[in-house]
């Protein structure tokens, strides 16, 4: 089985396992999704989802965040880790969106990564979920599982993104990454993957180890 064939088999298997490919971060609009994704760095999505309701209730608009004191923002996101840096990034990001993008979230990776604190992972998620563009979100689950499947040979997020782009159908790439998050939590965990009951075991090189 070639890498391309294995990738397509994984797409089909995960689609059957998780018919609804949804982002595990809770957000009501593109700005909230952008901020929640920034908060998810070195933090679980579950923790972010516990923190953001109070944050967005206190700062419901782009202007309110752009005008916010980073220390106050930090108080709301303290449990997310690296909260001081994240708070500064969020306020600076919102100011830049207001001043340079007329309050609109950019729709390309190149423009999104100009925003403070926004890397390719966040940019790809916004491009995929908000604008419906083909995107590969190379988070920890994606990197780990695509490596175990033999689809990639690196732990570098950019290299994984580029390698998967060559293998995945563009229209499936974004949902594939969302499904990997759920699959990584339910089946293919970092410490104890359940290969014996894995629906991908038949074509996963790591299952035979």
N, C-alpha and C positions, 0 to 999 in steps of 0.2 A: 504494500500500500504506500503510495507516494504521500508527501506532506500535504499536497493539495487535496487528495482523496481523504486523508485523515481529518483535515480541517472541515471538509464538507460533512463528513460523518459526525463530527463533534457538533456542528451547527444543527444538524437534524436531531441528534440525540438530546441536546439541551433544549431545543424547541419543544420536543415532546414532553420533556420533564418540567419545563417552565413555559407554558404557552403564553403567558403574559410577561413580557420582558419589561420590567419597570425599574426605574432607579430607586434605590433603597433610601435615598435622602428625600425628606419631605419638604416641598416648597410650593408656594402658590403662584409664583411668577418667576421670570428669568433672573431678576436681580437676587431674589431669595435663593435660587438654585446656585447662582454664582458664589454667593457668600457661604452657603452651606458646604459647597464643595471645597472652598478654601479652608473652612473649619475642619474638614475631614482629614486633613493632612496629619498623619501620626495620631489619629483618633478614630474611634469606631463611628460608623454611621448612626448606630443606635444612640450613642452619647450625643452626637450632633443634633439628632431629632428631639432629644430631651431639652436641649439648650435653646434652640432657635425660636420656639413659640414666644418666650418671654422677650428675647432680643427683638424680634420683629414687632411685637406689641408695643415696645418702648420706642422703636425706630421704624415706623411703618413705611417710610418713603425714602427715595434716594436722597432728597434734600436733608431729611432729618439725620441720615447717616453721614452725609458729607459735612454737615455742620456739627457733628457729635464730638465730644471729648473722648479721645481714644481710651483714656483711663476708665470712663464710665462704660464704654463698650466692652472693655476687658473684664469688668466686673460680671457681665452677663455670660461671658464665654470662658470663665476661669477654668472650669473643669475639662475643657477641650485640650489643654496642654498648649504650651508655647503661646499662651493667650495674649501676652503683651505684643508680640510680633504680629500675631493675627489681627489684633484690634487695630494696630497702626495701619496694616495693609488694607483692612476693610474701609477705614475712613479715607485713606489716600486713594483707594480704588474708586470710591464713590465720588470723590472730588474730581478725579480725572474723567470719570464718565460724564459728569455734569459739565465740566469745562471744555473737554475736547471732543466728546461724542454726543453732545446735546441730550444726554440722559439715556441714550440707546446703547444696549449691549452689543458690542461688535459681533459679526457673524463669521469671522475667519480666525484661524489659529494664530496667524501672524499679528493681527490687531489685538486679540485677546491677551496674548502673552506680553504685550506692552504694559498691561495693567499691573500695578504693584501686587506681588504675591501670587500671580497667576502663571502657572506652568502649563506644559502641554497636556497633562492629564485633565486639568480643569477646563482648559480651552477646548479639548476634544469633546468633553462631556457636554459643554454648552452648545457646540456646533451640532452635535448629534441630537440631543434632547430638545433644544429650543428651535433649531433651524432645520432639523431633519436631514442634515448632511451626513455622508459616510464618515464614520469616526471610529478610532480605536483608542479606548481609554485604558492605558497600560498601568493599572493599579497593581497592588500586591497580589490580588487573586489572579488577575490576568497573567502576570509575569510567572507566577508559580505554576499555574495549571497548564498554560501553553507550553512551558518548558517540560513538564511531566509528559505531556502529549507528544513531545518531540516536534512541535511546530516551530519552536524558537530555540536558540542556543545561547541566549544572553540574559542577564538580569538587569541590563541597562534599559530603562523604560523607552528611550527613543529607539534603540535597536529593535526591541520587541515590537513596538508600534510599526516600524517600517517592515519588519518581517511578516507580521500578520496582515498588513495591507496587501501584500503580494499573494496571500493565500485565501483570504476571506472574500466572499462576494460583497461588494460595497454596500448593497442594500441590507445585508445581514450583520455587518460589522458592529454597529452600535449596540444592537440588541444582544449579540453574542457576548459582548463584554458585560452587559448587565446580568445576563444569565450566569456568567462565570462567577460573579460575586455571590449569588445565591448558592450556586453549586459548591463554591469554595467553603461556604459556611456549613452546608448540609452534608456534603460527601467528601470532598477533596480538601480537607483541612491541612494546615501547614504541618502540624505535629502527628496527626493520626488519620491519614486518609483511609476510608473504608473501601479498599479495592475489591474486597470479596463480594460486595453488593453493588458495585459501581456500574451504572448503565453504559459507561464508556470503556469498561475494562477490555472488551473484545478487541479494540484497536488501539489501546493505550500501551506504549512500550514500557512504562513504569509499572504497570499492573503485573507484569511478569517477573519483576525484580525479586 
